Amino acid sequence: MHLIIISGATRPRKRSNTAKIISAFLTGFQKCGHTAEVWYLSDRTSWAGARAAFCENTNILFALPLYVENVPGTMLEFLESLPPKTTPGTRLSFLVQGGFPEASQGRCCECFLKTLPEQLGCVYGGTLIRGDMFAIGLLGKKHGSKMVQPFVQIGDFFGKYGYFHESIIAEYTSPEYLSEKQIRQFHRLSKLSRWLMGIVAKRLGCTERLDAMPYDK
């Protein structure tokens, strides 16, 4: 099987959590001799090649981060440039990763993605939603690698089926909602969470307090 993976992330490849997930996915997918090529939409010079790859191949996977509960604008712009296929047989699947821990946060995006295959002359290959991925690039290589490890197994199973089989989705999709016990635990850890987010914000270049209200006058 030859798979075309198109990353819808807007961050450059070196800073992209989606890119790290794709790398882990490929480790599992290529175990059985499958081949793949990856196109990153953050590099606009690659769009012509990505568009040609979409048109010329029959197994396509879009990997994307959840942006404001839906598809990143860069990916949406690229989708608008794709001509619908006139020959049947192409399968279109989606891998959605986000910072929220609950899969329910990605359901709006999933509903939109389900409409795309028919519009593009393809068949739907399923959507896998995996949350709690925000910290991949902030925890260092060792801990970040542990976070993406499940995607090795996901890639392996995808290689066996050629799409996101229901068993893959059931096993690897994030919980739909956090339990009441988990929510209580989050509340107890709120002070620690704020402290950790302060460290993260500084690493990302934030120079003000996270609770600053400069326009509250």
Rosetta blueprint (number, residue, H / E / L):
1 M L
2 H E
3 L E
4 I E
5 I E
6 I E
7 S E
8 G L
9 A L
10 T L
11 R L
12 P L
13 R H
14 K H
15 R H
16 S L
17 N H
18 T H
19 A H
20 K H
21 I H
22 I H
23 S H
24 A H
25 F H
26 L H
27 T H
28 G H
29 F H
30 Q H
31 K H
32 C H
33 G L
34 H L
35 T E
36 A E
37 E E
38 V E
39 W E
40 Y E
41 L L
42 S L
43 D L
44 R H
45 T H
46 S H
47 W H
48 A H
49 G H
50 A H
51 R H
52 A H
53 A H
54 F H
55 C H
56 E H
57 N L
58 T L
59 N E
60 I E
61 L E
62 F E
63 A E
64 L E
65 P E
66 L L
67 Y E
68 V L
69 E L
70 N E
71 V L
72 P L
73 G H
74 T H
75 M H
76 L H
77 E H
78 F H
79 L H
80 E H
81 S L
82 L L
83 P L
84 P L
85 K L
86 T L
87 T L
88 P L
89 G L
90 T L
91 R E
92 L E
93 S E
94 F E
95 L E
96 V E
97 Q E
98 G L
99 G L
100 F L
101 P L
102 E L
103 A H
104 S H
105 Q H
106 G H
107 R H
108 C H
109 C H
110 E H
111 C H
112 F H
113 L H
114 K H
115 T H
116 L H
117 P H
118 E H
119 Q H
120 L L
121 G L
122 C L
123 V E
124 Y E
125 G E
126 G E
127 T E
128 L E
129 I E
130 R E
131 G L
132 D L
133 M L
134 F H
135 A H
136 I H
137 G H
138 L L
139 L L
140 G H
141 K H
142 K H
143 H H
144 G H
145 S H
146 K H
147 M H
148 V H
149 Q L
150 P H
151 F H
152 V H
153 Q H
154 I H
155 G H
156 D H
157 F H
158 F H
159 G H
160 K H
161 Y H
162 G L
163 Y L
164 F L
165 H L
166 E H
167 S H
168 I H
169 I H
170 A H
171 E H
172 Y H
173 T L
174 S L
175 P L
176 E L
177 Y L
178 L L
179 S L
180 E H
181 K H
182 Q H
183 I H
184 R H
185 Q H
186 F H
187 H H
188 R H
189 L L
190 S H
191 K H
192 L H
193 S H
194 R H
195 W H
196 L H
197 M H
198 G H
199 I H
200 V H
201 A H
202 K H
203 R H
204 L L
205 G L
206 C L
207 T L
208 E L
209 R L
210 L L
211 D L
212 A L
213 M L
214 P L
215 Y L
216 D L
217 K L
